[in-house]
Amino acid sequence: MPVRSATAQQALDALAARLREIRKDAELTARQVALAAGWHESKCSRIEHARTMPSPEDIRTWCTICGAPDQAADLTAALRSIDSMYVEWRRMVRSGMRRLQEAPLPLYERTRQFRIYEPGVIPGLFQTAEYARARMGRIVEFNGIPDDLDTAVAARLERQRVLRRGDHRFAVVLEEWALRSRIGSTEMMADQLTHLAQESALPSVTLGIIPVTTARTMWSSPGFWIYDESRVLIETLPPNWRSHSPGRSPSTCVPSLSWQLWPSTAAGQGTLSAARSQTSAEPVPHTRASSFTRQAHPT
């Protein structure tokens, strides 16, 4: 199976799951669909497990056999989107990671209000060079793309200039797990948490940490970034889900999510400090922290 970006692969996974649901709703087995289509049975399995990308004709045949021809057009459009994402991603990483890091800079520069939620990783705007190198190094190795880490890391750090230049505001909420997930040495992680604490003291930055002990009314969501009132990016939802709905706040367009960033409360106080203290023996000052309230939100 060809290497795809994580977003393209997740979109293909979602397409495969939908085709599987259509088959099950029709009360047909994979063998029955394959027989009716004139395929080898293994083809149905490969499509349903996202190991093979179906063709537009495959989707039309599948939907017709399962009595759902009206769904073929939407699923074929999703397929075209996946193919487009794959081609674009391969074009971008043809010479390495640098171009992927440079691409968002115009969006960053024109955005005034960033709202960021990450459950398991320090956002790129707040990463040290060593942390960024470790994360991107794993992507390079896993996907087998050219190693241009020196220039890619430099490009990612260059994006961080928006923290200090221009009229930008950053409301950031992290799960405590993002602080404790180790991707390198103890020293590297201690430096990263120290850097995060320092950057959170900037007047333009509000940082909230959700402690792992917080009672949950809903499970953690994928990470998402909201840019002003115009765009939402959720990298783990297919196909690189964005909201451009005119006249609506992006926060009302995020599927199944509703969030509020409250003033500093005792629930989140000291979580970053505690994580740093357990990573490094040096005493650590407290940083601002907030709690994060989340509930199901009907779309």
Residue, then its C-alpha position, 0 to 999 in steps of 0.5 A: m500500500p502506498v505511503r499516505s499522509a495521516t490525514a489521507q489515510q484517516a479519510l480512506d479509513a472513514l470511506a472504508a468504514r462507510l462502505r462496510e456499513i452500507r454492506k451490513d445495512a443491506e445484510l450482505t456478506a463480503r463474499q456476496v458483494a464480491l460474487a455479485a460484482g465479479w470480484h475476488e472475495s479478498k478485494c472486498s476485505r482489502i477495501e473495507h480495511a482501507r488496504t486498497m483504495p476503491s475506484p469510482e466504478d468500484i464505489r458505484t458497483w458496491c452501492t448498487i449491489c447494496g441497494a444504496p445507489d443514492q450514496a455513490a455520488d457523495l462517496t465518489a466525491a470523498l474518494r476524489s478528495i482522498d486522492s487529491m490529499y494524497v497527491e498534494w501531500r506527496r508533492m509537498v514532501r517530495s523533497g522532505m518536510r520543509r515545505l509542509q512547515e512553510a505552507p501554514l505561515p501566511l495563515y498564521e500571519r493573518t490570524r489574530q485569534f488562535r484557539i488551540y486544543e491538543p490532547g497528546v502533543i505540544p503545539g508546534l508554536f511552542q516546541t523547542a528545536e529538539y522536540a520538533r526534530a524528534r517529532m518530525g524525525r519519526i514522521v520522516e522515518f515512518n513514511g520514508i520521505p527525504d530527511d531534511l530535518d535541519t531546514a524543516v526544524a528551522a522552518r517550524l521555528e520561524r513560524q513561531r515569530v507570530l508569538r512576538r510579532g503582530d497583533h495575535r492572541f493565543a488561547v491554548v488548552l492541553e491535556e496533561w498527557a501532552l506534557r508527560s508524553r516522552i519522545g526523547s531524553t529526560e533533558m530534552m523533555a525538561d527543556q521543552l516544558t521549561h520553554l512552554a512555561q516561559e512562552s505561556a508567560l507572554p501577554s498574548v498567550t493563555l495556557g490551560i492544562i486539563p489534569v488527568t484527574t479531572a472528572r470527564t463528562m465526555w472523552s477527549s477529542p482530537g486536537f483542533w485549531i481555530y483560526d479567527e472566526s473563519r477556519v477550523l482545522i482538525e487534522t485527525l478528521p477526514p478530509n482535513w476537516r475545515s469550517h468556512s461557514p459564513g456567518r457562523s463562529p467556528s466553535t459552533c461548527v466543530p462536530s460534537l464539541s463545545w468548549q469554554l476556556w475559563p479563568s484560572t482555577a485550582a483544578g488546573q493550577g500547577t499541573l505544568s509545574a508538577a510535570r516539569s518537577q517530575t522531569s527535572a530535579e530543578p525547582v519549578p515556578h507555577t504557571r497559569a493554568s485553566s480548566f477545560t469544560r467539554q460537553a456533547h454538542p449537537t451538530 
